[in-house]
Structures are given as structure tokens and as C-alpha cells.
């Protein structure tokens, strides 16, 4: 079975074709970073309009690269949520229109389930069960995963997600959009140990996160400096260390709580080099395995949606005729595939 995957939840238009036996056949992504950069963040209306412009040409390109015609596609998977409602509706409308025209099923995919399953696209995928850290601009969650659709949220951010905290802190430091990668790059020039930031909510039991206080600490720390480029680099270094250490501590705690030996880390922040290095080091010291998607599949992409949709279509899941989009959609509400 060939599955066409469509991702339009925010500011990236992603399309892919996945074959149930042969794996990923082709994929392409268009990022809207240049469009939103002058505003310092995503403008929902502009995002929706650009998805309208880019989606159909991208579908044609990917199907051509995968050497597939409409008659070769057995189903269409699309991101139904969570995300920006206008952006989600673009992908859902196109998916259902093509499914109706081609006489094939469409299936709604949860955006975070797509991220959670992205490491399954790698040559050495994890096996169930495992703990997943989903860490991005909009979400920071620890999830117990027993199988496809069998998810239990163990902890989540009570305020800003880790990626959101990176972006907002980058703005304080006068960095451009997107702020997370820019802050990580600046942090490489920082002097370790000059500033000490707290590791929030690690001195108490539980697996929830809170990163908003680190922004206040950043602002207070900056006020004690001359805000030179070196000062900013040192603050960036301390901030990044605090976020990464917090994530690592909570991951270790979740693995111990569940008694699992496998950790999956996915979402945009999973591309962070320092976090990968620290989790790799801890995994070797403590005897568990850690799995990451390749860098191109850390951010939003069509490949993860095509894969997740394929797994659900194989079990007979499909949408009713109406279009379904959910800007808010708790991962725990997903039905298990059986």
C-alpha cells in the first residue's frame, strides 16, 4: 500500500509517499521561515495562505519523484491536529478532496503521534514499549508508549514548552527568528559556569515541566551585565544547559518509573546537539537505548504523517466523509488500533 502524507499544522508544508513494504519513497518540505521572520513569529493567516499556494505543487512533485500515479495511492493521511486551525483545514480539505476524487480512504493523524513515530523511519527503529519525550515549540511531554495508539501522558509543561522558551529567550537576546537554533549556536560561544540557572521542578517528585521561570531568570541575569556579545553568549550557554539538564533528569526519572530501557526523543528540539550528546552519554552510563529521528524529520514533515497514517490504515482505520480538524487534541484521546 502507498500512502500519501500531508502535514500543514503550522508553518511548514510537508508531503511524502510511504509504502507499507518498501518504506519511504519520496518526501519534500517547504518551510515558511522567511515569510514569518520579519514578524518575529508565525502569523496564522499568512501560514494558511501559503499552504494553499504550496500544497498541490508539492504533492505533484513528490508523487512524480516516487513514480506514483493517483491509481497507485491506497490512502491519504493528513494532520488533523493539534495546530493552527486555518492551516489544518487546508491540509484536511485537500486530503478529503483527493480521497473522494480517487476513491480511496483518508485518515486523520495526530500531529504528536507523527512525531512520536518519526524514529520508526530509521534503519534501527525502537520496539515497543518505550518512553517518549516529545519536545517542540508547542509541546513538552513525557509519554508512556505500549503500542500504536496506547499512550499515557506521564508529564507535560505547565506553561511554556521548551521550544517556546528557547524562542522567547532568543528574542530577549536580540536574536532572529526562529530563535531556538540561533540561541543554540550562540551558546556554543559561551563560557560554561559563569552563570548558574535553576533546573526547574527537578527538586520535587513528578514529571511535569515549567520553563517560564527561566525566562525571568534570563531577564534578571541580563540586567546585571553590559549585554555585550560575550555576555549574551554566556547567558545563552547557561540557559541551554538548564533546559537540557531538566529534560535529561525528567527522562531518567520517567524511565525508572516505567521500568523501561528505551527512550524515544522527537520534535523540533530533538535536533538540539547538546541534548543529543547528554542523552547519549547518560544512556551508555545507565544501560538504556535512546532513539532520535534524523535531523530532517525532527521538524514537522510529511514522512512522519504518511508513516503514522499507513499504520492506522493497515488496521482498517479511516475517516467518515466529513472534514475533521482539531486545534487542541490531547494525545491520550487517541483510540488504540487494536
C-alpha positions in Angstrom: 0.0 0.0 0.0 1.2 3.5 -0.9 0.1 6.3 1.5 0.2 10.0 0.7 1.0 12.0 3.8 0.1 15.7 4.2 1.4 18.0 7.0 0.1 21.6 7.3 -0.3 22.1 11.1 1.8 25.3 11.4 4.4 26.9 9.2 5.8 24.0 7.2 4.2 22.3 4.2 5.2 18.7 4.2 4.3 15.9 1.7 5.5 12.3 1.5 4.7 8.9 -0.1 5.2 5.9 2.1 5.0 2.3 1.0 4.0 -0.3 3.7 6.6 -2.8 2.4 9.3 -0.6 0.9 9.3 2.3 3.3 9.6 6.0 2.4 9.5 6.5 -1.4 9.8 10.3 -1.5 9.2 13.4 0.6 9.5 17.2 0.4 9.2 20.1 2.7 8.6 23.8 2.3 9.5 26.0 5.3 7.8 29.4 5.8 10.6 30.8 8.0 11.4 33.6 5.5 7.7 34.6 5.4 7.3 34.9 9.2 10.8 36.2 10.1 10.0 39.9 9.7 7.2 39.4 12.2 9.3 37.5 14.8 6.8 34.6 14.9 4.2 32.7 12.9 1.3 34.8 11.5 -1.6 32.2 11.2 -3.3 33.9 8.3 -0.1 34.1 6.3 0.7 30.4 7.1 -2.7 29.3 5.9 -2.5 31.2 2.6 1.0 29.9 1.9 -0.2 26.3 2.5 -2.9 26.9 -0.2 -0.2 28.1 -2.6 2.4 25.4 -2.0 0.5 22.1 -1.2 -0.8 21.0 -4.6 2.5 21.7 -6.4 4.4 19.9 -3.6 2.0 16.8 -3.9 2.7 16.7 -7.7 6.4 16.9 -7.2 6.5 14.2 -4.5 4.3 11.8 -6.5 6.5 12.3 -9.5 9.7 11.6 -7.5 8.0 8.5 -6.0 7.0 7.4 -9.5 3.4 7.0 -8.3 0.1 8.0 -10.1 -3.2 8.5 -8.4 -4.2 4.9 -9.1 -1.1 3.8 -7.1 -2.2 5.5 -3.9 -4.1 3.4 -1.4 -4.9 6.1 1.2 -4.2 9.6 2.3 -3.1 10.6 5.7 -3.3 14.2 6.9 -2.5 16.1 10.1 -5.9 16.8 11.8 -4.5 18.5 14.9 -3.3 19.9 17.1 -2.2 23.1 15.3 -3.4 26.3 13.7 -7.0 25.7 12.7 -6.7 27.5 9.3 -3.5 25.7 8.4 -5.0 22.3 9.5 -8.1 22.9 7.3 -6.0 23.4 4.2 -4.4 20.0 4.5 -7.7 18.3 5.6 -9.7 19.8 2.7 -7.1 18.8 0.1 -6.8 15.3 1.6 -10.5 14.7 1.6 -11.0 16.2 -1.8 -8.3 13.9 -3.3 -9.6 10.9 -1.4 -13.1 11.4 -2.8 -11.8 12.0 -6.3 -9.5 9.0 -6.3 -12.0 6.7 -4.4 -9.6 5.9 -1.5 -9.8 6.3 2.3 -8.5 9.3 4.2 -7.3 9.1 7.8 -6.7 11.8 10.4 -3.4 11.7 12.1 -2.5 13.3 15.4 0.5 15.6 14.9 2.3 14.5 18.1 1.7 10.8 17.2 3.5 11.6 14.0 6.5 13.0 15.9 6.4 10.1 18.3 6.6 7.6 15.5 9.2 9.5 13.4 12.1 7.3 14.7 10.3 4.3 13.1 11.5 5.7 9.8 15.1 5.0 10.7 17.1 1.8 9.8 17.2 0.8 13.5 13.7 1.7 14.9 12.7 1.2 18.5 10.4 -1.6 19.6 7.5 -1.2 22.0 7.3 -0.4 24.8 9.2 2.8 25.4 9.1 6.2 27.0 8.8 9.2 24.5 9.9 12.7 25.1 8.0 15.0 22.7 9.7 18.3 22.8 8.9 21.1 20.3 7.8 24.7 20.1 4.3 23.9 21.3 4.7 20.8 23.3 6.9 19.2 26.0 5.5 15.9 27.1 6.7 12.6 28.5 4.6 9.7 27.3 4.4 6.0 28.1 4.1 4.1 24.8 2.9 0.5 25.0 1.9 0.2 21.3 0.4 2.1 18.4 -2.3 4.3 20.0 -1.6 3.1 23.5 -0.3 6.3 25.1 -0.3 7.6 28.6 0.9 11.1 29.4 3.3 11.0 32.3 4.1 14.7 32.5 3.9 17.8 30.5 4.8 21.5 30.6 2.6 23.6 32.9 3.4 26.8 31.0 5.8 27.4 28.1 7.0 24.4 26.1 10.8 24.0 25.9 10.9 25.2 22.3 8.8 28.2 23.1 11.1 29.1 26.0 14.1 28.9 23.6 12.4 31.2 21.1 11.3 33.8 23.7 14.7 33.8 25.4 16.3 34.2 22.0 14.2 37.3 21.5 15.4 38.8 24.8 19.0 38.2 23.5 18.2 40.1 20.3 18.4 37.0 18.0 16.4 36.5 14.9 13.5 34.1 14.1 13.4 31.1 14.6 15.1 31.7 17.9 15.9 28.2 19.1 18.6 27.3 16.6 20.1 30.8 16.8 20.3 30.6 20.6 21.9 27.1 20.5 24.5 28.5 18.0 25.3 31.5 20.3 25.5 29.2 23.3 28.5 27.4 21.7 30.5 30.6 22.2 29.5 31.0 25.9 31.8 30.4 28.9 30.5 27.4 30.9 29.9 28.2 34.6 29.8 31.9 34.5 26.1 32.0 35.2 24.1 29.3 37.1 20.5 28.9 36.1 18.0 26.7 38.1 16.7 23.3 36.9 13.0 24.0 37.4 10.8 21.4 39.2 13.6 18.8 39.5 13.8 19.2 43.3 10.4 17.6 43.7 8.7 14.4 42.6 6.8 14.2 39.4 7.4 14.5 35.7 5.8 17.9 34.8 7.9 20.7 33.4 7.9 24.5 33.8 10.2 26.8 31.8 8.6 30.2 32.2 10.7 31.0 35.3 13.9 30.5 33.2 12.8 33.4 31.0 12.5 35.7 34.1 15.9 34.4 35.3 17.4 35.3 31.9 16.0 38.8 32.0 17.3 39.3 35.6 20.7 38.0 34.7 21.0 40.1 31.6 20.3 43.2 33.7 23.5 42.5 35.7 25.7 42.6 32.6 26.7 45.1 29.9 24.8 43.0 27.4 27.9 42.6 25.3 28.0 39.8 22.7 30.1 37.7 25.1 27.6 38.4 27.9 24.7 37.2 25.7 26.7 34.1 24.7 27.3 33.2 28.4 23.6 33.7 29.2 22.6 31.6 26.2 25.0 28.9 27.3 23.6 28.8 30.9 20.0 28.9 29.7 20.5 26.0 27.3 22.3 23.9 29.9 19.5 24.4 32.3 16.8 23.4 29.8 18.7 20.3 28.6 19.7 19.2 32.1 16.0 19.5 33.2 14.9 17.4 30.2 17.6 14.7 30.9 16.7 14.5 34.6 13.0 14.0 33.8 13.7 11.4 31.1 15.8 9.4 33.6 13.0 9.7 36.2 10.3 8.5 33.7 12.4 5.5 32.6 12.9 4.5 36.2 9.2 4.9 37.0 8.1 2.8 34.0 10.9 0.3 34.3 11.7 0.7 30.6 15.1 0.6 28.8 14.2 2.5 25.6 13.7 6.3 25.2 12.4 8.0 22.1 13.1 11.7 21.7 11.3 13.6 18.9 10.0 17.0 17.9 11.9 20.1 16.8 14.0 20.5 19.9 15.2 16.9 19.5 17.6 18.4 16.9 19.5 20.2 19.7 23.1 18.9 19.6 23.7 19.4 23.4 20.6 17.4 24.3 21.6 14.5 22.0 25.1 14.4 23.4 23.9 14.4 27.0 21.2 11.8 26.5 23.6 9.6 24.5 26.1 9.8 27.4 23.5 9.0 30.1 22.1 6.1 28.1 25.6 4.5 27.9 26.2 5.0 31.6 22.8 3.6 32.7 22.3 0.9 30.1 19.3 2.1 28.1 18.8 2.9 24.5 17.9 6.3 23.1 16.4 6.8 19.6 16.2 10.1 17.7 14.8 10.8 14.2 17.3 12.1 11.6 17.6 15.8 11.7 15.3 16.4 8.7 12.5 14.6 10.5 12.8 16.4 13.8 10.8 19.4 12.5 7.3 19.0 11.1 7.3 16.8 7.9 5.0 14.7 5.7 7.0 11.5 6.1 6.0 11.0 9.8 2.4 11.7 8.9 2.5 9.2 6.0 4.0 6.5 8.2 1.5 7.1 11.1 -1.4 7.1 8.7 -0.2 3.9 7.0 -0.1 2.1 10.3 -3.7 3.1 11.0 -5.0 2.3 7.5 -3.5 -1.1 7.7 -5.7 -1.8 10.7 -8.8 -0.6 8.9 -9.0 2.9 10.4 -10.4 5.6 8.1 -12.3 8.9 8.4 -16.0 9.4 7.8 -16.7 11.7 4.8 -16.7 15.0 6.9 -13.5 17.0 7.4 -12.1 16.8 10.9 -9.6 19.3 12.3 -8.9 19.8 16.0 -6.6 22.7 17.0 -6.5 21.2 20.5 -6.3 17.4 20.7 -4.9 15.6 23.8 -2.7 12.6 22.8 -4.5 10.4 25.4 -7.7 10.7 23.5 -6.4 8.7 20.5 -8.1 5.3 20.0 -5.8 2.3 20.2 -5.6 0.4 16.9 -6.2 -3.0 18.4 
